Amino acid sequence: MKEKEKQLFKALCKFKDKFTDPSLIEFATPAVLGHLFFNRMQGVAYDVLKKNGLLGMVNREFRNSLGAAYDQNVQKNDSFKKCIVMLSEILSPCTCKVAMLKGAYLCAHYPDGYRTSNDVDLLVLPKDVTAVGNMLSSAGFKQGNVRNGEFIPATRQEIIESKMMRGETVPYIKEVNLPFMKFFEVDINFSLDYKNGTADTLSDMLSNVCIKNEKELSIPTLDDADFFIHLCAHLYKEATTLPWIEMQRDMTLYKYCDIYMLLSEMTDAELQRIFARATELGMEKVCAYTVLETMELFDMDNPFAYGVFHVALADDPDFCLRVVSPKDKKVLKYQTADVTERFFMEARATNLKEVEKNETP
């Protein structure tokens, strides 16, 4: 994309900020539209245009495509809420600690039409994965993936590899046939990274599970600080893992938008508490990675947040550039440091170079 197209794309995603440069509207091109859909930001962009009185300034196809997507998001969210209620009922007899994460809470927290999801991420302890999985299986869920609109059962090898290398199960999927949601997916997470070595941290987080009420939903989830830390860790895990980069799913902007929204709503005291909690859990660098990248992508002016989290990386300036390949245990490094420049690369994997063992801290 050209520079003005990039500026428009970013402006349409920053729903917490005022749209200050209407001259950018002339760059509402198919390239910008494609990037909005690819990054799952089409609902946000439509409402940004609407709130700023700019819908009439963009061409009809651009406007109508975003409008239709926004309306679909609203209907899909209604279907998603029904699935959350169903899942809550399935898990109600469960005696182990279970937290719903990410979209389960965020879709209700965003303004209507902004964010959608097909799945719910559950966080459990490694010892509870089988019990929770059995409850889902008894309710008609099957492990597999949806490809081209059809359910494909998982192989035994896929089930084993996902647990060993991804810190989560192969998705549990049920056909629900709701508007704009044929299938509902549940992912059971039992690690914050790909090393499966965070049981103590998970136990600490899950000890503080609480019920949050959003738009008539009661959602069992982590407390505010731990929810944010987990969101940072999940983004970091996907953004710094080679297979996700090769699939071009590593920097999908809607994930950073979650952080942008929550950061925009935080006081300095809340930010300080999160940093202290992250440090206590040994996750301050992971949180710093996510917060600092989000601040750059969304042009956030928050000196306090920058100062608090930047200090966590002072002893490891290359932390935000390193990527892991779980399959062969290799470490790679981005050659381009600028986050925005990397975001707009068409093939980020080509910017990586393997790190020699003596270079790895």
Secondary structure, 3 states (H helix, E strand, C coil): CCHHHHHHHHHHHCCCCCCCCHHHHHHCCHHHHHHHHHCCCHHHHHHHHHHCCCHHHCCHHHHHHHHHHHHHHHHHHHHHHHHHHHHHHHHCCCCCCCEEECHHHHHHHCCCCCCCCCEEEEECCHHHHHHHHHHHHHCCCEEEEEECCEEEECCHHHHHHHHHHCCECCCEEEEEEECCEEEEEEEEECCCCCCCCCHHHHHHHHCCCEEEEECCEEEEECCHHHHHHHHHHHHHHHHCEHHHHHCCCCCCHHHHHHHHHHHHCCCHHHHHHHHHHHHHCCCHHHHHHHHHHHHHHCCCCCHHHHHHHHHHHCCCCCHHHEEEECCCCEEEEECCCCHHHHHCCCCHHHHEEECCHHHCC
